[in-house]
Amino acid sequence: MSKNIGPEYVRAIAPYQSGKPIAEVAREFGLDEASIVKLASNENPYGMPDSAKQAMIAAIDDLGRYPDANGFELKAVLSQRYDVPADWITLGNGSNDILEIAAHAFVQHGQAVVYSQYSFAVYALATQGLGARHLVVPAQAYGHDLDAMAAAIGDDTRLLFIANPNNPTGTFLSAAQIEAFLQKVPQHVVVVLDEAYNEFLSADDQYESTAWVRQYPNLVVSRTLSKAYGLAGLRIGFAIAQPVLTDLMNRIRQPFNVNSMAQAAAIAALDDKAFLEKSARNNAAGYQQFTEAFTALGLEYVPSHGNFVLVKVGDDDEAGARVNLALLKQGVIVRPVGSYGLPQWLRISIGLQQENAIFIAALTKALA
Ligand SMILES: *Cc1c(COP(=O)(O)O)cnc(C)c1O
């Protein structure tokens, strides 16, 4: 096949590297699947909530029909929860879909997109396929430098991504910082505030981003049910924005982008406060377990507001890959972040207490 097939900007895309599946690691390293601990993709260690499972069982008989293209019931639940009209809501096949829909709805070939160094890989992926220009703003202490991001905005900038908390670094911007930033951003730039880890924030850090949506007509708030709600495999996320933006996103999305099972499960999970609280409690305890261990091992880590921690496992640029391999051999899957430009670091998702302990023991051995 010709090397020149497809646009140059598509050939330039570095494919997304996901956490290794358990079955693959079992095959590659000759391990028993049941013994493998996966702390690689920021999934909920409790799996999916039972409430969602029951809702899916009830929904299964309708799978011969197309899903509700407008997600009426789910939007009604979200509308009430976030106190916005239903026509301010866009559903996505995961929030990844939301990011891509926003890119297609607001950016044309050659226009510019702004995001931070060390921010979520999908911002590059979602916009590179459009032939957009990328303005990657150097990070500050592994997080977003909002002043520099504001300064990077030009006349042809159309979209700007903020991850709060950020993945893979776990850094957090306060409500005051974000609001001061939103006041500075010109109206021709749509800001996507990606809050995939919002549910893990402590009460002190929580803020009302949906109130900003009422105030700022160029703001899109993106959320997912993949992380705290435990529905990563179903692919369901949503965005909240004023109708002008929502209407454009609705034109771009696939008509049946969110399947029936995902809609039914999301309705149940959104109402499952007990599951969410249990997950947040486990996460806080696991964070302490990790950071105490990292301190004891003399390892630097970035203080995290998500359900994962970025930890530095060596000073040379092979360190991440080397320690990752040593962990895989012991049946522990974590996330190397060399593709993010962080080859000395690993990102570890917070698991159940026992899984965290297995990881810590394996890490201690890997470093010895
Ligand atoms: C995990 C993640 C998402 C999206 O996950 P989906 O499963 O597509 O909803 C979005 N943004 C960030 C920063 C993430 O870490």
The ligand as a Gaussian input file, in Angstrom:
#p B3LYP/6-31G(d) Opt

LIG

0 1
 C      -11.017000       8.560000      31.505000
 C      -11.079000       9.958000      31.036000
 C      -12.064000      10.414000      30.150000
 C      -13.036000       9.628000      29.397000
 O      -13.425000       8.450000      29.645000
 P      -14.672000       7.818000      28.923000
 O      -14.582000       6.417000      29.332000
 O      -14.527000       8.014000      27.442000
 O      -15.873000       8.532000      29.427000
 C      -12.099000      11.741000      29.819000
 N      -11.222000      12.593000      30.298000
 C      -10.262000      12.217000      31.136000
 C       -9.337000      13.239000      31.659000
 C      -10.148000      10.884000      31.514000
 O       -9.153000      10.519000      32.307000

